[in-house]
């Protein structure tokens, strides 16, 4: 049962009210979602409770919160034409019928990134509460701080994408609202991004010879189908035809058709399961796990196979970070590289992997000078 004690809903926004050390506290939780409001309320109670904060510090905190609430309500009352409150932006984005449909995990990421943006704004520019007050100079300062704080360009790109995506919904409903993020773009993922590397022949052999058969079977599905971990773990017997000659499915990340004729070596593994047991999930134990938990377990499996999965790299901003260089996704890189190396037409490989562009296909291709020499031999006589 949800405990809604100390919560007040006003104008679609939850407020936290409590008396702490004899002081009445009323703070905006800056969310209209009850579950999130309960979480933030508990965080506030943990922070205000006990002896972690002196009476003087507590009073200052309360004064700042009350001043912010009063200013917010006063501004909205005095000028209702200022547009939407930034604190309501995420809820507006969620209700935007034209926005791109996202999975629950991506929605949570957008919410976290937007909340962090509001936290930065509250700290650096507490007077900015409405979308129309947000200028290009402030947006540029935020982007600069983010780039400095993020240990990897890819993380920075995620933050920028979330903030721009949510702000775009505000612009759709406000014809007078400009785009302060107009000149803020994601940075090239080649600057310091560390993608997955393909497995070497020796590493693939160590995986194949492992006594942990279920992990080996999952690895073979990933390698021969190029499916991502989430799709491979939740593959069903019903996704195959009765003779186990074809697989019918999609790449859930891109929505691309993943149907294809099954590799004979994969079929040999699948037919080992008796027909009377070919129902439900192919990997029932893995299918029940969340993707994050399964990822951790598979990485541990690779470690037991003697494969180094992580490396310390230095990002563009000079900060060291730990990068995952080998994982389940490496099977996609290995399969695509080997298929092209063995002469498979690129368009057919694109069809198998579900890539929608040549640029993305190139990221998964790891060919060297010898491969280029082999390709040159196929050019023919001049």
Buried (B, 14 or more C-beta within 10 A) or exposed (E): EEEEEBBEEEEEBBBBEBEBEEEEBBBBBBBBBEEBBBEBBEEBBEEBEEEEBEEEEBBEBBEEBBEBBEEBBEBBEEEEEBBBBBBBBBBBBBEBEEBEEBEEEBBEBBBEBBBBBBEBBBEEBEEBBBBBBBEBEBBBBBBEEBBEBBBBBBBBBBBBBBBBBBBBBBBBEBEEBEBBBEEBEBBEBEEBBBBBBBBEEEBBEBBEEBEEEEBBBBBBBBBBBBBBBBBBBBBBBEBBEEEBEBBEBBBBEBEBEBEBEBBEEBBEBBEEEEEEEBEEBBBEEBBEBEEEEBBEEBBEBBEEBEBEBBEEBEBBBEBEBEBBBBBBBBBBBBBBBBBBBEEEEBEEBBBBBBBEEEEEBEBBBBEEEEBEEEEEEEEEEE
